[in-house]
């Protein structure tokens, strides 16, 4: 009799577990762009000690068994018309749209994979204090669509390591999207912004009342 009662209590406790389980620690959040800008910590940036090699990329990507590195996986993910994948993940054919400058590209070699927040900018904004493993995770981040973007080599090299105070995409019609993705990336990785950067973000956000920002904190 006692054994049956104890078993019943244990079963009841197990049945109740799903109802009391904690919420996910890294839930995605969506908020208006102007509000998202206010979430950015403001600080002084420093490039002291920066070395691009401190961010290992491109690594084996999200699927180490597919034979493609992160760059190739992003190209495959963003292709409007998928390319043919040959030996050693050689890509041929395919079609992409570079949203920065509204250009269609039909060769993978004509594209760069842009870090939405450039590696140097991330260093200035907090990544200098990260471990090598976290910097590698940042440089190869496919966990958010905005983190890595396939764009024309020309537009990527025009941007270089500038923040929105110094550079915005040449296609004015995408400024709302671009700034939202910039802010989402900084919030995802808990990166700071300097005063000039925040002022530029606020200016663009003021012209984008319908734009939202969705981000999920990186693990």
Secondary structure as GFF3:
##gff-version 3
##sequence-region A 1 219
A	DSSP	alpha_helix	2	20	.	.	.	ID=ss1
A	DSSP	beta_strand	29	32	.	.	.	ID=ss2
A	DSSP	alpha_helix	33	38	.	.	.	ID=ss3
A	DSSP	three_ten_helix	52	54	.	.	.	ID=ss4
A	DSSP	three_ten_helix	64	66	.	.	.	ID=ss5
A	DSSP	alpha_helix	70	78	.	.	.	ID=ss6
A	DSSP	beta_strand	84	85	.	.	.	ID=ss7
A	DSSP	three_ten_helix	87	89	.	.	.	ID=ss8
A	DSSP	beta_strand	91	92	.	.	.	ID=ss9
A	DSSP	beta_strand	96	98	.	.	.	ID=ss10
A	DSSP	beta_strand	103	105	.	.	.	ID=ss11
A	DSSP	three_ten_helix	108	110	.	.	.	ID=ss12
A	DSSP	beta_strand	111	115	.	.	.	ID=ss13
A	DSSP	alpha_helix	119	124	.	.	.	ID=ss14
A	DSSP	three_ten_helix	127	129	.	.	.	ID=ss15
A	DSSP	alpha_helix	132	139	.	.	.	ID=ss16
A	DSSP	beta_strand	148	152	.	.	.	ID=ss17
A	DSSP	alpha_helix	153	159	.	.	.	ID=ss18
A	DSSP	three_ten_helix	172	174	.	.	.	ID=ss19
A	DSSP	alpha_helix	175	188	.	.	.	ID=ss20
A	DSSP	alpha_helix	195	206	.	.	.	ID=ss21
A	DSSP	beta_strand	212	215	.	.	.	ID=ss22
###
